């Protein structure tokens, strides 16, 4: 149970991080495309009128982003996947969440070409860097007995036991062989 709790907590943390990346890159792209990079004072921030509708629209957009990330496979196990799969997932997801800003009838003045290109590029770059840093950390954790998944091997004879031994020797895969079931006996 604790192992499953840790896995769920890690997945939720990664989802929140990805949404924070989208929100942050949205703000940065907006500031750069509006050519307003100076930080406002606290008084100026408090004077800004924020409509409830805008908060709901942005919250809905973040929920949509979360659904896109999940459907693109961001939160599936990628233990044995090449980096090109990660890049493809991030590319597709970033393109979709940017395309929604282009298609939706927001009538937003901020949805300029410069904003959309900058938003896409920043989101893609930050998500790729986060994965490039995160996966080696998970690799290190698995090599030290953390973030393991249980594995049952069903096979015949020596092939099944050889496979189990190879998996046990390669600790960085993150699999713990629980049992080897001989198909001939079953």
ABEGO torsion letter per residue (X at the ends): XAAAAAAAAAAAAAAAAAAAAAAAAAAAAAAAAAGBABBBBAAAAAABBBBAAAAAAAAAAAAAAAAAAAAAGAABBAAABBAAAAAAAAAAAAAAAAAAAAABBAGBAABBAAAAAAAAAAAAAAAAAAAAAAAAAAAAAAAAGBGBBBBBBBBBEAAAAAAAAAAAABAAAGBBBABBBBAAAX
